[in-house]
Amino acid sequence: MRRSFEELVAEANSVSVAGWDFSWLEGRATEERPPWGYQGVMAARMSAARASLDLQTGGGEVLAGAAVVPPLAVATEAWPPNIPVATSRLHPRGIAVVSDNDQPPLPFADNAFDLVTSRHPVKAWWSEIYRVLAPGGTYVSQQVGPASVFELVELFRGTQPEHVRRSRHWDDAVTAATDAGLEIVSVQTASLRTEFYDIGAVIYFLRKVIWMVPGFTVEAHEGKLRELHGIIERDGKFSATTTRFLIQARKP
């Protein structure tokens, strides 16, 4: 039996969005994964590192998947609800969690780490990444690419200008990293599929990924949510295109 709009909204609006675990969406949404397998790439780098820094770790879910961590391992996080989640998950692994506001400067000395990692950073501060990397050190990051899930974004926010649609492009990341002094080792890109199977999944996603529709609340966006609910009821899903890129860079 289909659940009503009101039932789905009430459920999704009440569930916790702390941490960076999307398991609540199981059976309600799917996201195609990039072919390179970020966690495996990161874990391989971790196993060979002496000192590592994971930036914007979320709830530590991805970092915790590394089988081996260096003798010195640190993670930063800015969003207050994520910090206790990351701490409880990572401290047993010997990984220190530092509360940081994601603005330069990073609270670490020059040349402190031979590996810096980050999965889906809100912003990469390339000069700071260069500064805290030791000579010969590596930066590995999977990032959200341009116009990602914009079918959903533009349903709520209207058609976005071209400079907004192009923001977060991998070419710009390469330029910024190079300008900061890093050498590009490799860049891989992917265009992937995301599908939402009920309106509750959309609400949970927008509550959690807060920069997609800034200021999102059910009350303020009820009209669009009802419109989208109708689309999902008619088509069985709402589909969007997700873009990702994996960038690996080295400090000379």
Secondary structure, DSSP 8 states (H G I E B T S, - for coil): ----HHHHHHHHHHS---SS--GGGTTTEEE---TT-HHHHHHHHHHH-SEEEESS-TTSTTGGG-S---SEEEEEE-STTHHHHHHHHHGGGT-EEEE--S-SS-SS-TT-EEEEEEES-S---HHHHHHHEEEEEEEEEEEE-TTTTHHHHHHHH----HHHHHTT-HHHHHHHHHHTT-EEEEEEEEEEEEEE-SHHHHHHHHHHSTTSSTT--TTTTHHHHHHHHHHHHHHS-EEEEEEEEEEEEE--
